Amino acid sequence: MRALVTGAAGFVGSEIVHQLLAKGYDVVATARSVDGDGGGKGGRCSHLVALASALPGTLELKAADLLKEGSFDEAAKGCDFIFHVA
């Protein structure tokens, strides 16, 4: 199963990502900025990258902004669930 979590870098979003990854879900996590997070060093989402490396699920980070129309379209493709926490 594939789930989208918007606002994944925040406290609530991070906990949802954690629980989904622990259950083995494929997670697409969005935040306003994910720059610097590809390698898991620095950045707003580095804690999510660390979770993904320790848990059975998979994580894909995508930048998305609530103020930009269509910003979440690509991230939502193929998702079975959406947790809109942004």
C-alpha positions in Angstrom: 0.0 0.0 0.0 1.1 3.5 -0.8 0.3 6.6 1.4 0.9 10.3 1.0 1.6 12.4 4.0 1.6 16.1 3.5 3.4 18.3 6.0 5.6 15.3 6.8 8.4 17.4 8.4 6.1 18.6 11.2 5.5 16.8 14.5 2.2 15.2 13.6 3.3 14.4 10.1 6.5 12.8 11.3 4.6 10.5 13.7 2.3 9.4 10.9 5.2 8.7 8.6 6.9 6.7 11.4 3.8 4.6 12.0 3.3 3.9 8.3 7.0 3.0 7.7 6.9 0.7 10.7 3.9 -1.2 9.2 5.8 -1.6 5.9 3.9 1.0 3.8 5.4 2.9 0.8 5.3 6.5 1.9 5.4 9.7 -0.1 6.2 12.5 2.2 5.9 16.1 1.2 7.3 19.3 2.8 7.8 22.8 1.5 11.5 22.1 1.0 13.3 18.8 0.9 16.6 20.2 -0.4 19.7 18.7 1.3 17.7 15.6 2.3 18.6 13.2 -0.5 21.6 11.8 1.4 20.0 12.1 4.8 22.3 14.8 6.1 20.9 18.1 7.3 17.7 19.6 6.0 14.2 19.6 7.4 13.5 16.0 6.5 16.7 14.2 7.6 14.8 12.6 10.6 12.4 11.0 8.1 15.3 9.7 6.0 16.8 8.2 9.2 13.4 6.5 10.0 13.2 5.1 6.6 16.6 3.5 6.9 15.6 1.8 10.2 12.1 0.6 9.3 10.7 -1.8 6.8 8.7 0.7 4.7 10.0 2.9 1.9 10.1 6.6 1.7 10.0 9.1 -1.2 10.4 12.8 -0.4 8.8 15.4 -2.6 8.6 19.2 -2.3 5.1 20.6 -2.4 3.6 24.0 -1.4 0.0 24.6 -0.4 0.1 28.0 -2.1 1.0 26.5 -5.5 -1.9 25.0 -7.5 -1.2 21.4 -8.6 1.8 21.1 -6.2 0.5 17.8 -4.7 -0.7 16.2 -8.0 2.4 14.2 -8.7 2.9 13.2 -5.1 -0.7 11.8 -4.9 -0.5 9.7 -8.0 -0.9 6.0 -7.2 -1.5 6.6 -3.5 -4.2 4.5 -1.7 -4.3 6.9 1.3 -3.7 10.6 1.8 -3.0 12.1 5.3 -3.3 15.8 4.7 -1.5 17.3 7.7 0.1 20.4 6.0 
